Amino acid sequence: MFYNRFNFNLIIRLLVINFLAIGLYYLISKTELWFTIVGLSIILLINILSLYFYINQITKDIQRFVEGVKTQDNTLNFSQKTSKGVFPELYKFFNELIRINKDMQLEKDSMFQLIKTILEQIPTGIIVLKGHPQHTEKTEIFFFNEAATNLLNIPSYKYWHRIVQHIPQFAKEIEQISTGGKRFMEIKVQDKVIQLSTEVIPLNLYQTDYTIISFQNIKDEIEQKEAEAWNRLIGVISHEILNSITPISSLSDTVNSMIFNKHDLDNEELEELKPAIQTIKRRSEGLLDFVKAYRLIAELPTPHLEYHTIGEILQHIKVLMQPFASERSITLKVEQTSSRINVEIDLKLIEQALINLVTNSIYALENIKQPVIEIGYRLEQNKLYLEVSDNGKGVEPDLLRKIFVPFFSTRKSGSGIGLTITQNIMKMHKGNLEVNSTPLEKTTFSLVFKYP
């Protein structure tokens, strides 16, 4: 190896210098051979200078190599010295390290280009700051994709303070969550109002602070979802109203034809009118109940949040629903009623949500052999699931989206508001209502809370 050769050369040179120095000392002290002394002194000086240049050469080459690695100078090359240099193995090693460093840099650059190309193709705006949004004068923009340019309608600025000057409202909203988080914002860009869902992620990589800002326009998506929801709602409401109005209109025509141009009615004619009038009254009351149900969905009370244990909630539901289930020969299993896990809820509203789910399960178990309803909970990925499961008829895949539409029901006598109310209750608790159904095997409705 090169260091063995270096050590050998160094030792030989030092021995020669020491031998010459001892000989020179002896000649000076014991003899007067001045020509020999001068000649030996010159040889000693030449050997000392040779040793100096010998060490200095390798030192400079090592310094060049280190500087080249630091500055990522891939043009540095020691090929000539691999055959003629003092240490050919050392220079081969230098060249190999330079080649590896060059390959790593090329791989790094190609990966950066790949990620950059991917980020340019996505519809989400991405801005990466080298620093923090608060330090507006010093913060450099490390990356700015095309979607960000289109959404904000600005060029790809190099510094954050240019965005602050151009869109101060956007910059101010970003500063509110500069330490990390999500935010919904509505800003005006060239006389056009856009709604952005924004997230800020601060990072520290290799002792350098970065801030990733991602945002996307959700206005169009919200409007589309709202239009779809309104269309489904209007369809259901129209259906219900038509079901009530059609017989009322028909019977009104019948009654009108019976009394048209008549001043007096005999008993037989009055008896014929009674069923029609009663039907009109009944359908009018049905229409009134429908309107009341609609108001019930829209006017849920604001939740009064308090901490309650899961065991307490499950125990209340067991007491409330056990008689109802027993009347229909349904096995109601409520487990884990001793759980001490706390959750912040409005107990009355959550009880109403569970009652709605258990009631739906009871009706879904009609004509099912060995009907069973299970109520329990589970914790999974920072979420708490309160679950109501049954082995009833279940929900067909094509109906899963419709069951949460107000007034949609698969039961002839169903109001179609139970699941809608339950879903609204969960939204008030910043949670969600989920369903997973395999008809005639197992259907599970879950009240999903954030936990802890």
Residue pairs with C-beta under 8 A, 6 or more apart in sequence:
1 89
2 87
2 88
2 89
2 90
2 93
5 87
5 89
6 58
6 86
6 87
6 90
9 54
9 86
10 51
10 54
10 55
13 47
13 50
13 51
13 54
14 51
16 47
17 44
17 47
17 48
17 51
20 40
20 43
20 44
20 47
21 44
23 40
24 37
24 40
24 41
24 44
27 33
27 36
27 37
27 40
28 37
31 37
54 86
57 86
58 86
58 87
58 90
61 78
61 81
61 85
61 90
61 91
61 94
64 76
65 76
65 78
65 94
65 97
65 98
67 73
68 76
68 98
69 97
69 98
69 101
72 101
72 105
74 98
74 101
74 102
74 105
76 98
77 95
77 98
78 85
78 91
78 92
78 94
78 95
78 98
79 91
79 95
81 88
81 91
82 88
82 91
82 92
82 95
85 91
116 143
119 126
119 143
119 145
120 145
120 146
120 147
122 145
122 147
123 147
123 216
124 147
124 214
124 215
124 216
125 145
125 147
125 148
125 150
125 151
125 152
125 213
125 214
125 215
125 216
126 143
126 144
126 145
126 147
126 148
126 212
126 213
126 214
127 141
127 143
127 144
127 145
127 148
127 163
127 212
127 213
127 214
128 141
128 142
128 143
128 144
128 210
128 211
128 212
128 213
129 139
129 140
129 141
129 142
129 160
129 210
129 211
129 212
129 213
130 139
130 140
130 141
130 142
130 208
130 209
130 210
131 138
131 139
131 140
131 160
131 209
131 210
131 211
132 139
132 178
132 202
132 209
132 211
133 139
133 160
133 171
133 174
133 175
133 178
133 200
133 211
133 213
134 175
134 178
136 160
136 161
136 164
136 171
137 161
139 159
139 160
139 161
139 211
140 158
140 159
140 160
141 156
141 157
141 158
141 159
141 160
141 163
142 210
144 156
144 157
147 216
148 156
148 215
149 155
149 156
151 189
151 194
151 196
151 215
151 216
151 217
152 163
152 167
152 170
152 189
153 189
153 190
154 163
154 166
154 167
157 163
157 166
160 171
163 170
163 171
164 171
167 187
167 189
169 185
169 187
169 188
170 185
170 187
170 196
173 183
173 185
173 187
173 198
174 198
174 200
174 213
176 183
177 183
177 198
177 199
177 200
178 200
178 202
178 211
179 200
179 202
180 200
180 201
180 202
181 199
181 200
182 197
182 198
182 199
183 198
183 199
183 200
184 195
184 196
184 197
184 198
184 218
185 195
185 196
185 198
186 193
186 194
186 195
186 196
187 193
187 194
187 196
188 194
193 219
194 217
194 219
195 217
195 218
195 219
195 222
196 215
196 216
196 217
196 218
197 215
197 216
197 218
198 213
198 214
198 215
199 213
199 214
199 215
200 211
200 212
200 213
201 211
201 212
201 214
202 209
202 210
202 211
202 212
203 209
203 210
203 211
203 212
204 210
232 402
232 405
233 405
233 406
236 405
236 406
236 407
236 408
236 416
237 294
237 406
237 407
240 290
240 407
241 287
241 290
244 283
244 284
244 286
244 287
244 290
245 287
247 279
247 280
247 283
248 280
248 283
248 284
248 287
251 276
251 277
251 279
251 280
252 280
254 276
255 273
255 276
255 277
255 280
258 269
258 272
258 273
259 265
259 273
265 273
290 407
293 407
293 415
293 417
294 406
294 407
296 417
296 421
297 406
297 417
297 420
297 421
297 424
300 349
300 421
300 424
300 425
300 428
301 349
302 428
303 345
303 346
303 349
303 425
303 428
303 429
304 346
305 344
305 345
305 346
305 429
306 344
306 345
306 346
306 347
307 342
307 343
307 344
308 342
308 343
308 345
308 347
309 339
309 340
309 341
309 342
309 343
310 336
310 339
310 340
310 341
310 342
310 343
310 377
310 384
310 386
311 336
311 337
311 338
311 339
311 340
311 341
312 347
313 343
313 345
313 347
313 350
313 351
313 354
313 386
314 334
314 335
314 336
314 337
314 339
314 375
314 376
314 377
315 334
315 337
316 347
316 351
317 334
317 351
317 354
317 355
317 358
317 375
318 332
318 334
318 337
318 375
320 351
320 355
321 332
321 355
321 358
322 332
324 358
324 359
324 362
325 331
325 332
325 358
325 362
325 373
326 332
328 362
328 365
328 366
328 371
329 371
330 362
330 365
330 371
330 372
330 373
331 370
331 371
331 372
331 373
332 358
332 373
332 375
333 372
333 373
333 374
333 375
334 374
334 375
334 376
335 374
335 375
335 376
336 376
336 377
339 377
341 377
341 379
341 384
341 451
343 384
343 449
343 451
345 429
345 449
346 428
346 429
349 425
349 428
349 429
350 386
350 425
350 429
350 447
352 421
352 422
352 425
353 421
353 422
353 425
353 426
353 433
353 447
354 375
354 386
354 388
354 447
356 418
356 419
356 421
356 422
357 388
357 422
357 445
357 447
358 373
358 375
358 388
359 418
360 418
360 419
360 445
361 373
361 388
361 389
361 390
361 392
361 443
361 445
362 373
363 411
363 414
364 390
364 392
364 393
364 394
364 443
365 371
365 373
365 390
365 391
365 392
365 393
366 392
366 393
368 391
368 392
368 393
368 440
370 391
371 390
371 391
371 392
372 390
372 391
373 388
373 389
373 390
374 387
374 388
374 389
374 390
375 386
375 387
375 388
375 389
376 386
376 387
377 384
377 385
377 386
377 387
378 384
378 385
378 387
379 385
379 451
382 450
382 451
382 452
383 448
383 449
383 450
383 451
384 448
384 449
384 450
384 451
385 446
385 447
385 448
385 449
386 446
386 447
386 449
387 444
387 445
387 446
387 447
388 444
388 445
388 446
389 442
389 443
389 444
389 445
390 442
390 443
391 440
391 441
391 442
391 443
392 440
392 443
393 439
393 440
394 437
394 438
394 439
394 440
394 441
394 442
394 443
395 403
395 410
395 435
395 437
395 439
395 443
396 439
399 410
400 435
400 437
402 408
403 410
403 419
403 435
404 419
404 420
404 423
404 433
405 416
405 420
406 416
406 417
406 420
407 415
407 416
407 417
407 420
408 416
409 415
409 416
419 433
422 433
422 445
422 447
423 433
426 432
426 433
426 447
426 448
429 449
430 450
431 447
431 448
431 449
431 450
432 448
433 445
433 446
433 447
433 448
434 445
434 446
434 448
435 443
435 444
435 445
435 446
436 443
436 444
436 446
437 443
437 444
